[in-house]
Amino acid sequence: MNRRNLLSRSFLALLAVAVPTMPSVAQQPDLSRKAVVDDLVAPKRVGQAYDVTVVEFSDYNCPYCRRMEPVLNALVAADPKVRIVYRDWPIFGPASREAARAAVASQWQGKHAAFNEALLTSPARLDSAGIRAAAAKARVDWPRLQRDLKTRGAEIDALLARTNAIAQAIGFNGTPALIVGSQVVAGAVDLPALRRLVATARSKPQAR
């Protein structure tokens, strides 16, 4: 879903808005920058000596997420000091969840970047066959992927649950959604807009 609504709120402001809506302290997601930006299981595309992080909440069957992929690629190609953190938020059904789990698992064989690209450029809406075709295109070791899905399945599912809780607490209604520094963006943006967001984040070192 494409909702071009830029919310220039800091993470502290998000905490103030989101936390009271949660039913109990035990169920409140961790909205600290460390939890959102530095999750150990979330795949990352790390630039050399990065100084700005872009967090993307996305679904592999979301058409607007597919439009965002070349924008993110162009940003990283032009600005090596940007880090991308991928928060898979599969809201388009079981096939989206299957793709997200496979993509996360592919990082343990060093294939996330290639597999992510293959999934987002697949010619049709993804299903199990399309996911496997994308894996073949990205030269993912399929038996290794199945082993990692089995042995690390609990880690992957916990990551997806954390991402879902964070997205709902922030108030996202669809994908893609971005966090650039302390700026929260619901909906796809073009390259000039994304560059402006990065420049703003870079001017505020405490929120990179």
ROSE-4610 file (N, C-alpha, C; in Angstrom, 1 decimal, always signed):
// ROSE-4610
residu = [M/M/M/N/N/N/R/R/R/R/R/R/N/N/N/L/L/L/L/L/L/S/S/S/R/R/R/S/S/S/F/F/F/L/L/L/A/A/A/L/L/L/L/L/L/A/A/A/V/V/V/A/A/A/V/V/V/P/P/P/T/T/T/M/M/M/P/P/P/S/S/S/V/V/V/A/A/A/Q/Q/Q/Q/Q/Q/P/P/P/D/D/D/L/L/L/S/S/S/R/R/R/K/K/K/A/A/A/V/V/V/V/V/V/D/D/D/D/D/D/L/L/L/V/V/V/A/A/A/P/P/P/K/K/K/R/R/R/V/V/V/G/G/G/Q/Q/Q/A/A/A/Y/Y/Y/D/D/D/V/V/V/T/T/T/V/V/V/V/V/V/E/E/E/F/F/F/S/S/S/D/D/D/Y/Y/Y/N/N/N/C/C/C/P/P/P/Y/Y/Y/C/C/C/R/R/R/R/R/R/M/M/M/E/E/E/P/P/P/V/V/V/L/L/L/N/N/N/A/A/A/L/L/L/V/V/V/A/A/A/A/A/A/D/D/D/P/P/P/K/K/K/V/V/V/R/R/R/I/I/I/V/V/V/Y/Y/Y/R/R/R/D/D/D/W/W/W/P/P/P/I/I/I/F/F/F/G/G/G/P/P/P/A/A/A/S/S/S/R/R/R/E/E/E/A/A/A/A/A/A/R/R/R/A/A/A/A/A/A/V/V/V/A/A/A/S/S/S/Q/Q/Q/W/W/W/Q/Q/Q/G/G/G/K/K/K/H/H/H/A/A/A/A/A/A/F/F/F/N/N/N/E/E/E/A/A/A/L/L/L/L/L/L/T/T/T/S/S/S/P/P/P/A/A/A/R/R/R/L/L/L/D/D/D/S/S/S/A/A/A/G/G/G/I/I/I/R/R/R/A/A/A/A/A/A/A/A/A/A/A/A/K/K/K/A/A/A/R/R/R/V/V/V/D/D/D/W/W/W/P/P/P/R/R/R/L/L/L/Q/Q/Q/R/R/R/D/D/D/L/L/L/K/K/K/T/T/T/R/R/R/G/G/G/A/A/A/E/E/E/I/I/I/D/D/D/A/A/A/L/L/L/L/L/L/A/A/A/R/R/R/T/T/T/N/N/N/A/A/A/I/I/I/A/A/A/Q/Q/Q/A/A/A/I/I/I/G/G/G/F/F/F/N/N/N/G/G/G/T/T/T/P/P/P/A/A/A/L/L/L/I/I/I/V/V/V/G/G/G/S/S/S/Q/Q/Q/V/V/V/V/V/V/A/A/A/G/G/G/A/A/A/V/V/V/D/D/D/L/L/L/P/P/P/A/A/A/L/L/L/R/R/R/R/R/R/L/L/L/V/V/V/A/A/A/T/T/T/A/A/A/R/R/R/S/S/S/K/K/K/P/P/P/Q/Q/Q/A/A/A/R/R/R]
num = [1/1/1/2/2/2/3/3/3/4/4/4/5/5/5/6/6/6/7/7/7/8/8/8/9/9/9/10/10/10/11/11/11/12/12/12/13/13/13/14/14/14/15/15/15/16/16/16/17/17/17/18/18/18/19/19/19/20/20/20/21/21/21/22/22/22/23/23/23/24/24/24/25/25/25/26/26/26/27/27/27/28/28/28/29/29/29/30/30/30/31/31/31/32/32/32/33/33/33/34/34/34/35/35/35/36/36/36/37/37/37/38/38/38/39/39/39/40/40/40/41/41/41/42/42/42/43/43/43/44/44/44/45/45/45/46/46/46/47/47/47/48/48/48/49/49/49/50/50/50/51/51/51/52/52/52/53/53/53/54/54/54/55/55/55/56/56/56/57/57/57/58/58/58/59/59/59/60/60/60/61/61/61/62/62/62/63/63/63/64/64/64/65/65/65/66/66/66/67/67/67/68/68/68/69/69/69/70/70/70/71/71/71/72/72/72/73/73/73/74/74/74/75/75/75/76/76/76/77/77/77/78/78/78/79/79/79/80/80/80/81/81/81/82/82/82/83/83/83/84/84/84/85/85/85/86/86/86/87/87/87/88/88/88/89/89/89/90/90/90/91/91/91/92/92/92/93/93/93/94/94/94/95/95/95/96/96/96/97/97/97/98/98/98/99/99/99/100/100/100/101/101/101/102/102/102/103/103/103/104/104/104/105/105/105/106/106/106/107/107/107/108/108/108/109/109/109/110/110/110/111/111/111/112/112/112/113/113/113/114/114/114/115/115/115/116/116/116/117/117/117/118/118/118/119/119/119/120/120/120/121/121/121/122/122/122/123/123/123/124/124/124/125/125/125/126/126/126/127/127/127/128/128/128/129/129/129/130/130/130/131/131/131/132/132/132/133/133/133/134/134/134/135/135/135/136/136/136/137/137/137/138/138/138/139/139/139/140/140/140/141/141/141/142/142/142/143/143/143/144/144/144/145/145/145/146/146/146/147/147/147/148/148/148/149/149/149/150/150/150/151/151/151/152/152/152/153/153/153/154/154/154/155/155/155/156/156/156/157/157/157/158/158/158/159/159/159/160/160/160/161/161/161/162/162/162/163/163/163/164/164/164/165/165/165/166/166/166/167/167/167/168/168/168/169/169/169/170/170/170/171/171/171/172/172/172/173/173/173/174/174/174/175/175/175/176/176/176/177/177/177/178/178/178/179/179/179/180/180/180/181/181/181/182/182/182/183/183/183/184/184/184/185/185/185/186/186/186/187/187/187/188/188/188/189/189/189/190/190/190/191/191/191/192/192/192/193/193/193/194/194/194/195/195/195/196/196/196/197/197/197/198/198/198/199/199/199/200/200/200/201/201/201/202/202/202/203/203/203/204/204/204/205/205/205/206/206/206/207/207/207/208/208/208]
x = [+0.8/+0.0/+0.9/+0.4/+1.3/+0.6/+1.1/+0.5/+1.6/+1.6/+2.8/+2.5/+2.9/+2.7/+3.9/+4.6/+5.9/+5.6/+6.0/+5.8/+7.1/+7.4/+8.7/+8.7/+8.6/+8.6/+9.9/+10.4/+11.6/+11.1/+12.1/+11.7/+11.1/+11.6/+11.0/+9.5/+9.2/+7.8/+7.0/+7.6/+6.9/+6.6/+7.5/+7.2/+6.1/+6.0/+5.0/+3.6/+3.6/+2.3/+1.9/+2.9/+2.6/+2.3/+3.1/+3.1/+1.8/+1.1/-0.2/-1.2/-1.1/-2.2/-2.0/-0.9/-0.6/-1.3/-1.8/-2.7/-1.9/-0.6/+0.1/+1.6/+2.3/+3.7/+4.4/+4.0/+4.6/+4.5/+3.5/+3.3/+3.8/+4.4/+4.9/+6.1/+6.2/+7.4/+8.5/+9.7/+10.9/+11.0/+10.8/+10.9/+12.2/+13.2/+14.4/+15.1/+16.0/+16.7/+17.5/+18.1/+18.9/+18.0/+16.8/+15.9/+15.5/+15.1/+14.6/+15.7/+16.8/+17.8/+18.9/+19.2/+20.3/+19.9/+18.7/+18.3/+19.3/+19.8/+20.9/+20.5/+19.2/+18.8/+18.4/+18.0/+17.5/+18.6/+18.4/+19.5/+19.8/+21.1/+21.6/+22.5/+22.5/+23.4/+24.2/+25.4/+26.2/+27.2/+27.1/+28.1/+29.4/+30.4/+31.7/+31.7/+32.0/+31.9/+30.6/+29.5/+28.2/+27.9/+27.2/+26.8/+25.3/+24.5/+23.1/+22.5/+21.4/+20.7/+19.3/+19.0/+17.6/+17.0/+15.9/+15.2/+14.0/+13.9/+12.8/+11.9/+10.6/+9.6/+8.9/+9.0/+8.5/+8.0/+7.3/+6.6/+7.0/+7.4/+7.9/+6.8/+5.5/+4.4/+3.8/+4.4/+3.9/+4.5/+3.6/+4.1/+4.9/+4.6/+5.3/+6.6/+6.8/+8.1/+9.0/+8.4/+9.2/+9.7/+8.9/+9.4/+10.4/+10.4/+11.4/+12.8/+12.9/+14.1/+15.2/+14.8/+15.8/+16.2/+15.3/+15.5/+16.6/+16.4/+17.4/+18.7/+18.7/+20.0/+20.7/+20.0/+20.6/+21.1/+20.4/+20.9/+22.3/+22.3/+23.5/+24.7/+24.4/+25.4/+26.0/+25.2/+25.7/+26.2/+25.8/+26.2/+26.6/+27.9/+28.3/+28.3/+28.0/+27.9/+26.5/+25.6/+24.3/+24.2/+23.6/+23.3/+21.8/+21.4/+20.0/+19.8/+18.7/+18.3/+16.9/+16.8/+15.6/+14.8/+13.6/+12.6/+11.5/+11.5/+10.5/+9.2/+8.1/+6.8/+5.8/+5.7/+4.9/+3.4/+2.7/+1.3/+0.4/+1.0/+0.2/-0.2/-0.1/-0.5/+0.6/+0.3/+1.3/+2.5/+2.3/+3.4/+4.4/+3.9/+4.8/+5.6/+5.0/+5.7/+6.7/+6.4/+7.4/+8.6/+8.3/+9.4/+10.3/+9.6/+10.4/+11.3/+10.7/+11.5/+12.7/+12.5/+13.6/+14.6/+14.2/+15.1/+16.0/+15.4/+16.2/+17.2/+16.7/+17.6/+18.8/+18.6/+19.7/+20.9/+20.7/+21.9/+23.0/+22.6/+23.6/+24.5/+24.1/+25.1/+25.5/+25.4/+25.9/+25.1/+23.8/+23.1/+21.9/+21.8/+20.6/+20.5/+21.5/+21.4/+20.9/+21.5/+21.1/+19.7/+19.4/+18.1/+17.0/+17.2/+16.3/+16.0/+17.0/+16.9/+16.1/+16.4/+15.6/+14.2/+13.9/+12.5/+11.7/+12.3/+11.7/+11.5/+12.3/+12.2/+11.6/+11.0/+10.3/+9.2/+8.9/+7.9/+6.5/+6.2/+4.8/+4.7/+3.5/+3.2/+3.9/+4.6/+5.3/+4.4/+4.8/+4.3/+5.5/+5.2/+6.4/+7.3/+6.7/+7.5/+8.3/+7.7/+8.4/+9.5/+9.3/+10.4/+11.6/+11.3/+12.4/+13.1/+12.3/+12.9/+13.9/+13.4/+14.2/+15.5/+15.4/+16.5/+17.6/+17.1/+17.9/+18.6/+17.9/+18.5/+19.6/+19.4/+20.4/+21.5/+21.4/+22.4/+22.4/+21.2/+21.1/+21.2/+22.0/+22.1/+20.8/+19.9/+18.6/+18.6/+19.4/+19.4/+20.0/+21.0/+21.5/+20.4/+19.6/+18.6/+17.5/+17.2/+16.2/+16.7/+18.0/+18.6/+18.6/+18.9/+18.9/+17.5/+16.5/+15.1/+14.7/+15.2/+14.9/+15.6/+16.9/+17.7/+17.5/+17.2/+17.1/+15.7/+14.7/+13.3/+12.8/+13.1/+12.6/+13.2/+14.4/+15.0/+14.3/+14.0/+13.4/+12.0/+11.2/+9.9/+9.8/+10.8/+10.8/+11.1/+12.0/+12.3/+11.0/+10.3/+9.1/+8.1/+8.0/+7.0/+7.5/+8.8/+9.2/+8.9/+9.2/+9.0/+7.5/+6.6/+5.2/+4.8/+5.3/+4.9/+5.4/+6.6/+7.1/+6.3/+6.0/+5.3/+3.9/+3.3/+1.9/+2.0/+3.0/+3.2/+3.4/+4.2/+4.5/+3.3/+2.4/+1.2/+1.3/+2.2/+2.2/+1.0/+0.4/-0.8/-0.5/+0.7/+1.1/+2.5/+2.9/+4.3/+4.3/+5.5/+6.7/+6.6/+7.4/+7.5/+9.0/+9.4/+10.9/+11.1/+12.2/+12.7/+14.1/+14.3/+15.6/+16.1/+17.1/+17.4/+16.3/+15.7/+14.5/+13.2/+13.3/+12.2/+11.4/+10.1/+9.3/+8.5/+8.5/+7.9/+7.0/+5.7/+4.8/+4.5/+5.0/+4.8/+6.1/+6.0/+7.2/+7.6/+8.9/+9.4/+10.4/+10.6/+11.5/+12.9/+13.9/+15.3/+15.6/+15.2/+15.4/+14.9/+13.7/+13.1/+13.9/+14.3/+15.1/+16.5/+17.1/+18.3/+18.2/+17.0/+16.8/+16.6/+15.9/+15.8/+17.1/+18.0/+19.3/+20.1/+20.0/+20.7/+20.3/+19.0/+18.4/+18.9/+18.9/+19.4/+20.9/+21.6/+23.1/+23.4/+22.4/+22.6/+22.3/+21.7/+21.4/+22.1/+23.3/+24.2/+23.5/+22.8/+22.2/+21.1/+20.7/+19.5/+19.9/+21.1/+21.5/+21.3]
y = [-1.2/+0.0/+1.2/+2.2/+3.4/+4.6/+5.0/+6.1/+7.1/+8.1/+9.1/+10.1/+9.6/+10.4/+10.4/+11.5/+11.7/+12.2/+11.4/+11.7/+12.0/+13.3/+13.7/+13.6/+12.4/+12.2/+11.4/+11.8/+11.1/+9.8/+8.9/+7.6/+7.9/+8.9/+9.3/+9.6/+10.4/+10.8/+9.5/+8.6/+7.4/+6.6/+6.5/+5.9/+6.5/+7.8/+8.5/+8.2/+8.1/+7.8/+6.4/+5.5/+4.1/+3.3/+3.5/+2.7/+2.7/+3.9/+3.8/+3.0/+2.7/+2.0/+0.5/+0.0/-1.4/-1.8/-3.1/-3.5/-3.7/-4.1/-4.3/-4.1/-3.9/-3.7/-4.9/-6.1/-7.3/-7.4/-6.8/-6.9/-5.8/-4.8/-3.6/-4.0/-3.7/-3.9/-2.9/-3.3/-2.4/-1.5/-0.2/+0.8/+1.6/+1.1/+1.8/+1.7/+2.7/+2.6/+1.3/+0.9/-0.4/-1.5/-1.6/-2.7/-2.6/-1.4/-1.2/-1.3/-0.7/-0.5/-1.6/-2.1/-3.0/-4.4/-4.9/-6.2/-7.2/-8.1/-9.0/-9.9/-10.3/-11.2/-10.6/-9.3/-8.6/-8.5/-8.9/-8.7/-7.3/-7.0/-5.7/-5.6/-4.4/-4.1/-2.9/-3.2/-2.2/-1.5/-0.2/+0.6/+0.7/+1.1/+1.2/+2.5/+2.3/+3.5/+4.2/+3.5/+4.2/+5.2/+6.2/+7.2/+7.4/+6.8/+6.9/+5.5/+5.2/+3.9/+4.2/+3.4/+3.4/+2.0/+2.0/+0.8/+0.6/-0.5/-0.7/-1.8/-1.5/-2.5/-2.9/-4.2/-4.5/-5.9/-6.1/-7.4/-7.8/-9.0/-9.3/-9.4/-9.4/-9.4/-8.0/-7.0/-5.6/-4.9/-4.5/-3.8/-2.5/-1.8/-0.6/-0.9/-2.0/-2.4/-2.7/-3.3/-3.6/-2.3/-1.3/+0.0/+0.7/+0.4/+0.9/+0.3/-0.9/-1.6/-0.9/-0.5/+0.3/+1.6/+2.2/+3.5/+3.2/+2.2/+1.9/+1.5/+0.8/+0.4/+1.6/+2.6/+3.8/+4.6/+4.6/+5.4/+4.8/+3.5/+2.9/+3.0/+2.9/+3.0/+4.4/+5.5/+6.8/+7.3/+6.6/+7.0/+5.8/+5.4/+4.2/+4.3/+5.5/+5.7/+5.4/+4.8/+4.4/+3.0/+2.6/+1.2/+1.0/-0.2/-0.6/-1.7/-1.6/-2.7/-3.2/-4.5/-5.1/-5.7/-5.1/-5.6/-6.2/-7.5/-8.2/-8.1/-7.6/-7.5/-8.1/-9.5/-10.2/-10.1/-9.1/-8.8/-9.2/-9.7/-10.1/-11.6/-12.3/-13.7/-14.7/-16.0/-17.1/-17.1/-16.8/-16.8/-15.7/-14.5/-13.5/-13.9/-14.6/-15.1/-16.1/-17.0/-18.0/-17.3/-16.3/-15.6/-14.9/-14.2/-13.5/-14.4/-15.6/-16.5/-17.0/-17.3/-17.8/-16.7/-15.5/-14.4/-14.2/-14.2/-14.0/-15.2/-16.4/-17.6/-17.5/-16.9/-16.9/-16.1/-15.2/-14.4/-15.3/-16.5/-17.3/-18.1/-17.9/-18.4/-17.2/-16.0/-14.8/-14.5/-14.9/-14.7/-13.7/-13.0/-12.2/-11.1/-10.4/-9.3/-9.8/-10.9/-11.5/-12.1/-12.7/-13.4/-12.3/-11.3/-10.2/-9.5/-9.3/-8.7/-9.6/-10.9/-11.9/-12.0/-11.9/-12.0/-10.8/-9.6/-8.4/-8.1/-8.8/-8.6/-9.8/-10.7/-11.9/-11.4/-12.1/-11.6/-11.7/-12.4/-12.6/-12.6/-12.5/-12.6/-13.9/-13.8/-15.0/-16.1/-17.3/-18.5/-19.4/-20.6/-21.5/-21.7/-21.9/-22.1/-20.9/-19.7/-18.5/-18.2/-18.6/-18.4/-19.3/-20.5/-21.4/-21.0/-20.4/-19.9/-18.7/-17.9/-16.7/-17.2/-18.2/-18.8/-19.3/-20.0/-20.5/-19.4/-18.3/-17.2/-16.6/-16.5/-15.9/-16.9/-18.1/-19.2/-19.5/-19.5/-19.9/-21.4/-21.9/-23.4/-23.8/-24.4/-24.7/-25.7/-26.8/-27.7/-27.0/-26.2/-25.4/-24.5/-23.8/-23.0/-23.7/-24.9/-25.7/-26.1/-26.4/-26.7/-25.5/-24.3/-23.1/-22.7/-22.9/-22.7/-23.5/-24.7/-25.7/-25.3/-25.2/-25.0/-23.6/-22.6/-21.2/-20.7/-21.6/-21.2/-20.4/-20.8/-20.0/-18.6/-18.4/-17.1/-16.2/-16.8/-16.1/-15.7/-16.7/-16.3/-15.3/-15.3/-14.3/-12.9/-12.9/-11.6/-11.1/-11.9/-11.4/-11.0/-11.6/-11.2/-9.8/-9.6/-8.3/-7.2/-7.5/-6.5/-6.1/-7.1/-6.9/-6.0/-6.3/-5.5/-4.1/-3.9/-2.6/-1.8/-2.4/-1.7/-1.3/-2.2/-1.8/-0.7/-0.8/+0.2/+1.6/+1.6/+2.9/+3.5/+2.6/+3.0/+2.8/+2.0/+1.7/+1.0/+1.3/+0.6/-0.2/-0.2/-1.0/-0.8/-1.5/-1.5/-0.8/-0.2/-0.1/+1.0/+0.9/+2.0/+2.1/+3.3/+3.6/+4.3/+4.1/+4.9/+5.4/+6.7/+7.2/+8.2/+7.7/+8.5/+8.4/+9.5/+9.6/+9.9/+9.9/+10.3/+9.0/+9.1/+7.9/+8.2/+7.3/+7.6/+6.4/+6.6/+5.6/+5.7/+4.7/+4.8/+4.9/+4.6/+4.7/+6.1/+6.3/+7.7/+7.5/+8.6/+8.5/+8.8/+8.7/+8.9/+10.3/+11.4/+12.7/+12.9/+12.4/+12.5/+11.7/+10.5/+9.7/+10.3/+10.9/+11.6/+12.8/+13.5/+14.6/+14.0/+12.9/+12.3/+11.9/+11.3/+11.0/+12.2/+13.3/+14.5/+15.0/+15.0/+15.5/+14.6/+13.3/+12.4/+12.7/+12.9/+13.2/+14.5/+15.4/+16.7/+16.5/+15.4/+15.1/+13.9/+14.0/+12.8/+11.9/+12.4/+11.6/+10.7/+10.9/+10.1/+9.3/+9.0/+8.3/+6.8]
z = [+0.0/+0.0/+0.0/-0.7/-0.9/-0.2/+1.0/+1.7/+2.0/+1.2/+1.2/+2.4/+3.6/+4.7/+5.6/+5.6/+6.3/+7.7/+8.7/+10.1/+10.7/+10.9/+11.4/+12.9/+13.5/+14.9/+15.3/+16.4/+16.9/+17.6/+17.9/+18.6/+19.9/+20.6/+21.9/+21.7/+20.7/+20.4/+20.1/+19.3/+19.0/+20.2/+21.2/+22.4/+23.1/+23.2/+23.9/+23.2/+21.9/+21.2/+21.2/+21.0/+20.8/+22.1/+23.1/+24.3/+25.0/+25.2/+25.9/+25.3/+24.0/+23.3/+23.5/+24.1/+24.2/+25.5/+25.5/+26.6/+27.9/+27.9/+29.1/+28.9/+30.0/+29.8/+29.2/+29.6/+29.1/+27.5/+27.0/+25.5/+24.7/+25.4/+24.7/+23.9/+22.6/+21.8/+22.3/+22.1/+22.4/+21.2/+21.4/+20.3/+20.4/+21.2/+21.3/+19.9/+19.7/+18.4/+18.2/+19.3/+19.2/+18.8/+19.3/+19.0/+17.5/+17.1/+15.7/+14.7/+15.0/+13.9/+14.0/+15.2/+15.3/+15.7/+15.3/+15.6/+15.0/+15.8/+15.4/+14.3/+14.2/+13.2/+11.9/+11.9/+10.7/+9.7/+8.4/+7.4/+7.2/+6.9/+6.7/+5.5/+4.9/+3.8/+4.3/+4.6/+5.4/+4.5/+4.4/+3.7/+4.5/+3.8/+4.4/+5.3/+6.6/+7.5/+7.4/+7.5/+7.4/+8.5/+8.2/+9.2/+9.2/+8.3/+8.3/+8.0/+8.8/+8.6/+8.1/+7.0/+6.5/+6.8/+7.6/+7.9/+7.0/+6.3/+5.4/+5.9/+6.1/+6.4/+5.1/+4.7/+3.3/+3.3/+2.1/+1.8/+0.4/+0.2/-1.2/-2.2/-1.8/-2.8/-2.9/-2.3/-2.3/-3.6/-4.5/-5.7/-5.4/-4.4/-4.1/-3.5/-2.8/-2.3/-3.5/-4.5/-5.7/-6.3/-6.3/-6.8/-5.9/-4.7/-3.8/-3.9/-4.4/-4.5/-5.4/-6.6/-7.4/-6.8/-6.0/-5.4/-4.3/-3.5/-2.4/-3.1/-4.2/-4.8/-5.3/-5.9/-6.4/-5.3/-4.2/-3.0/-2.5/-2.4/-1.8/-2.8/-4.1/-5.1/-5.1/-4.8/-4.8/-3.5/-2.4/-1.1/-0.3/-0.3/+0.4/+1.9/+2.4/+3.9/+4.4/+3.7/+4.1/+4.4/+5.5/+5.8/+5.6/+5.0/+4.9/+5.9/+6.6/+7.5/+7.0/+6.7/+6.1/+7.2/+7.5/+8.4/+7.6/+7.4/+6.6/+7.4/+6.8/+7.4/+6.4/+6.4/+5.4/+5.8/+5.2/+5.5/+4.3/+3.2/+2.1/+2.0/+3.1/+3.1/+3.3/+3.2/+3.5/+2.6/+1.3/+0.4/+0.7/+1.2/+1.6/+2.8/+3.8/+4.9/+4.6/+3.6/+3.2/+2.5/+1.7/+1.1/+2.1/+3.1/+4.1/+4.9/+5.3/+6.1/+5.3/+4.0/+3.2/+3.0/+2.8/+2.6/+3.8/+5.0/+6.2/+6.4/+6.1/+6.2/+5.3/+4.1/+3.1/+3.6/+4.6/+5.0/+5.6/+6.1/+6.7/+5.7/+4.5/+3.4/+2.5/+3.0/+2.3/+1.1/+1.0/-0.3/-0.2/+1.0/+1.1/+0.0/-0.3/-1.2/-2.6/-3.1/-4.4/-4.3/-3.2/-3.1/-3.0/-2.2/-2.0/-3.4/-4.1/-5.5/-6.4/-6.4/-7.2/-6.8/-5.5/-5.1/-5.5/-5.4/-5.7/-7.2/-8.0/-9.5/-10.2/-9.4/-10.0/-10.9/-12.0/-12.9/-12.5/-11.5/-11.1/-9.6/-9.1/-7.6/-7.1/-6.0/-5.5/-5.0/-5.3/-4.6/-4.3/-3.8/-3.5/-4.7/-5.8/-7.0/-7.4/-7.3/-7.6/-6.6/-5.4/-4.4/-4.7/-5.1/-5.4/-6.7/-7.7/-8.9/-8.6/-7.7/-7.3/-6.6/-5.8/-5.1/-6.1/-7.1/-8.2/-8.9/-9.2/-9.9/-9.1/-7.8/-6.9/-6.5/-7.0/-6.7/-5.2/-4.6/-3.2/-3.2/-2.2/-1.9/-1.3/-2.1/-1.6/-0.4/-0.5/+0.7/+2.0/+1.8/+2.9/+3.5/+2.6/+3.0/+3.8/+3.4/+4.1/+5.5/+5.6/+6.9/+7.8/+7.3/+8.1/+8.5/+7.6/+8.0/+9.1/+9.2/+10.2/+11.5/+11.5/+12.7/+13.3/+12.4/+12.9/+12.8/+12.6/+12.4/+13.5/+14.7/+15.9/+15.9/+15.5/+15.5/+14.4/+13.3/+12.1/+12.5/+13.1/+13.5/+14.6/+15.5/+16.5/+15.9/+14.9/+14.2/+13.6/+12.8/+12.2/+13.2/+14.3/+15.3/+15.9/+16.1/+16.6/+15.6/+14.4/+13.3/+13.2/+13.3/+13.3/+14.4/+15.6/+16.8/+16.7/+16.2/+16.1/+15.0/+13.9/+12.8/+13.3/+14.0/+14.5/+15.6/+16.5/+17.5/+16.9/+15.9/+15.2/+14.5/+14.0/+13.4/+11.9/+11.3/+9.9/+9.5/+8.4/+7.8/+6.6/+6.1/+5.0/+4.6/+3.5/+3.1/+1.7/+1.4/+2.3/+3.3/+4.3/+5.3/+5.7/+5.9/+6.2/+7.5/+8.1/+9.1/+8.7/+8.5/+8.1/+9.2/+10.0/+11.2/+12.1/+12.5/+13.4/+12.6/+11.2/+10.4/+10.0/+10.1/+9.9/+8.6/+7.6/+6.4/+6.0/+5.8/+5.4/+3.9/+3.1/+1.7/+1.0/-0.3/-1.2/-1.4/-1.6/-2.0/-3.2/-3.9/-5.0/-4.5/-5.4/-5.0/-4.5/-5.1/-4.6/-3.1/-2.9/-1.6/-0.5/-1.0/-0.1/+0.3/-0.7/-0.5/+0.5/+0.4/+1.3/+2.7/+2.9/+4.2/+4.8/+3.9/+4.4/+4.8/+4.0/+4.4/+5.7/+5.9/+7.2/+8.4/+8.2/+9.2/+9.5/+8.4/+8.6/+9.4/+9.3/+10.0/+11.5/+11.9/+13.3/+13.8/+14.1/+14.5/+15.5/+16.5/+17.5/+17.1/+15.8/+15.3/+14.1/+13.9/+12.6/+12.7]
